[in-house]
Amino acid sequence: MATSQLAYAAEKAIGHQPEYIKQDVSNYNAEGLGDPNEKMIALTWQGKNSVAVSEVAKPKVIEDGDVILKVTGSTVCGSDLHLLHGTVVQMAKGDILGHEFCGVAVQTGPNVSKVKVGKRYVASFQIACGECFFCKQKLSSQCERTNSNTIAKSMYGSQTAGIFGYSHFTGGFAGGQAEYVRVPIGDVNLLEIPDDVPDEKALYLSDVLCTSYNAVKDTAVYPNDEVAIFGAGPIGQMAGVFALGEGASKVIFVDTEPRLSFVQSRWPAEHREKLVLVDFKKLSFGVTNKETVVSKLKELCGGRGPDVAIECAAGEYAKGWAHWLEMAVGAETDTSEILNEMVEGVRNYGRTGITGVYVGYTNHFNIGSVMQRGIRVIGNGQAPVLKYWEELLQQIRDNKLDPTQMVSHRVRLEDMDKVYYKFDKKEDSMQKVFVETKHSFPRAQGTPELTRY
């Protein structure tokens, strides 16, 4: 099991091994958790920087509220790379990956009443009970009942919801980069897909659309705001689109190629004049008159800086040697470099939202700038999918939202190991993919053709 010095210290501090909830079924080969007589293929974690397409036992109903979904579509998220890199603690060899998926219900437990066999559904990437304090407010990512991991509670001060395919740190649930997946509490965690919405659009309600929407809503973008978005991947791209919807007058993307060019090629034509691209590699290392990201943001926004900055990259990508070394030896889990650029870059009393994944602790954070200049630092949390997905589904049905603008490739589940490595290296201008299985429906018109690897 991969673990960091930080997690080990926390485990020692609480005096016992982590206690996982009874739905801890990340490895379907575990005795009693899958049907040994029926097999499927799935993408599994094999160790740091190693994944494989493996034959594993097909899942079965364990709890009365379970739904078995025949997966017809999944995808790769930038946060999956944190698992690949071993940044997220408590991964085990054989864990099934993937937290974004949709499919057809093929079996239900005796207590399932809303989900019907044969209907299409998209799953929330987090697992909610539907009954606790947070679930009743549709803050499903903070469910109090679906992740009893004691290391997470010790590190964060309170538990958060379980997540599909995202380590035992988040409950140990098997993911959906597979031919079948077990969805606990299916009546709560599945949303029916209408006939007029193809999988290629509905799939992304599982995470990326809700996450980017939450980043904009939770950080608060107001009409005429100038907004800087750090990270031009799918989350950042769609956060920019949603910022336009809130009336932003300027959207500045801070990233590098090929992502900047991809976003530019898909940007709404009617808002072309609001788009600004900043390649940090031409700034951070003194290539262009020794400008920095911070000085460039000030220059672009009247000398004061943008009103809002939203972080959509994550904390594992160190730029300088100091953070690289500290992360390598376990002195910190995340770099504060992007956070400092946001804090220092926005105007006084500006707002900064953190949506990219940060696992634990960071050093050298500019707390003085936060206090002295009145900067708002907002942890957006894992987005509460249940709060937004019905609203966003309606936007899709009304043709007000097109998720396919971020989709660059269609790939096969059988090729997912290769896709992970290409996605990690940003090869083939890969942005967001649609992963088909043997159960998938014919490709929706206007979406990418299948690419074989």
Secondary structure by P-SEA (a helix, b strand, c coil): ccccaaaaaaaaaacccccccccccccccccccccccbbbbbbbbccccccccccccccccccccbbbbccccccccaaaaaaaaccccccccbbbbbcccccccccccccccccccccccccccccccccccccccccccccccccccaaaaaaccbbbbbbccccccccccccccccbbbbccccccbbbbccccccccccccccaaaaaaaaaaaaccccbbbbbbccccaaaaaaaaaaaaacccbbbbbbccaaaaaaaaaccccccccbbbbccccccccccccccaaaaaaaacccccccbbbbcccccccccaaaaaaaaaccccccaaaaaaaaacccccbbbbbcccccccccccccccccccbbbbbccccccccccaaaaaaaaaaccccccccccccccccaaaaaaaaaaaccccccbbbbbccccccccccccccccc
